[in-house]
C-alpha cells in the first residue's frame, strides 16, 4: 500500500467518526422536544384553526340578514357608527354666561316675589328655594320682567325647641335669571308670608306666655268652682260655717298652679315655620348688581 492510499483511508475513517457524533447531538435535541412539547395543545390549536377555516369558507349567509361585526382574533370590534351612536350626549341647555352690564341696581333695592315651593323648618341646610316676580318691576333705568326667577338656599334651620322657642329658617338669595343670564347677587328676606321679619330670620311663633297661661287653666278652673261652692254654702245658715274651706282650698291650688305653670311651660316647644308655595315674600339686595 502506497502513501496515497494510506491518506485516503485515514480521511474516510475521520469522516465516519464525525457523522456518528452529529447523530448523537440530533438525538438529544429530539429528546428535549418530546419532553417539553404538549401534544394536546397541538391538537387544540390545529382543530381551532381548521374550524375557523371551514367556517369562513363554507358559511351560507342570507343577504337579508344584518351584517355581522368583524372579528379580529378573539376580540370583536365595533363599527365607527356604533361607537358614535352609543356615545351620543344630549346637548346642555343654552345658558348665556354673565359678563356684567352697564346698568346698576343699587343695594337696598327690594323685589316683591312669590315662593315657588313650600318652606318649613323641617327642610335642612342647603335646600334650594326659588321665587319669582309676578309682574313687571319698572324703574327709571331698567325693567325686571314678570316671572324673573330668584334662586336661593336655606343656610340655617331648626325645628321648635324648648322654652317655647319656635322653629327657624334663614334663606340667602344668590342669583337672578335675567334675559337668559344667571346674575350672581347677595340678598335676603325682609317679608315672609306677608309678615315682616328681622335679621333674615323666619321664626315660628314663640309661645311662652300663651303656654304658661294654658298651663294655669286647671288652677283657675278649680278656684272658680271652689268660689261658687263657698257662695252656695254661705247662702244657708246650716252650712255657713263650712263656706271658708272650699275658698281656702281653691286659693291654695290657684297659687300652686301659678308657681308651677312657668316651669312646665319652660319645657314646652314653640310654633313651627310652615309657609305654603305661592306665598308673598320680599327680597332685598345687600350689594349692588350690574345688568344690561
Order of alpha helices (4+ residues) and beta strands (2+ residues): alpha-alpha-beta-beta-alpha-beta-beta-beta-beta-beta-beta-beta-beta-beta-beta-beta-alpha-alpha-alpha-beta-beta-beta
